[in-house]
C-alpha cells in the first residue's frame, strides 16, 4: 500500500515467527459484509462506544477490548478470545450479549488516539502480521460511524 510522501507506515504487529502464531491486541473489532474493522485506542478512548454505534447501524461484533489476530493464507483474521466472545461492555449498563461475528478478515483500521485534522486525509498504512492495511484517524462529526461502515462496504479511494 502506498502512503502519501512523508506519512510513514506504522507497524502494529510484526511478521510472526511461526505461521500459526496468534497475537492479541487491546482493541475492539466489528464486521460488515465479511470485512473487519479493527478499532484501536487507549483505555477509555471510546472503542466499545464506537463498536456499539456501528452495531446499531448493522455491523456485527467481532470482539470487544481484546482482539485475537492470526494469519490464514494471505488474510489477517480477527476474532474474540473464547472467554469474551459475544460480549461487549456498555459503560453504565454492563456487559451486553451479541451474536459473535468472527473470525473475519481485517479490512480497515481506525485509531481513536489520533485525531484527523485534514478534510481529505493522506493515505496512511499500518502493518499487521506483515500485511499493510488502510489506517484512519478519529474524525469529529456525527457521520463518522456511518463513514466507517461505508468504507467497509466500498473501500476508501486513494487520493491521486
Secondary structure, 3 states (H helix, E strand, C coil): CCCCCCCCCEEEECCCCCCCCEEEECEEEEEECCEEEEEECCCCCCHHHHHHHHHHCCCEEEECCCEEEEEECCEEEEECCHHHCCEEEECCCEEEECCECCCEEEEEEEEEEEECCCCCCCCEEEEECCEEEEEEEECCCCCHHHHHHHHHHHCCCCCC
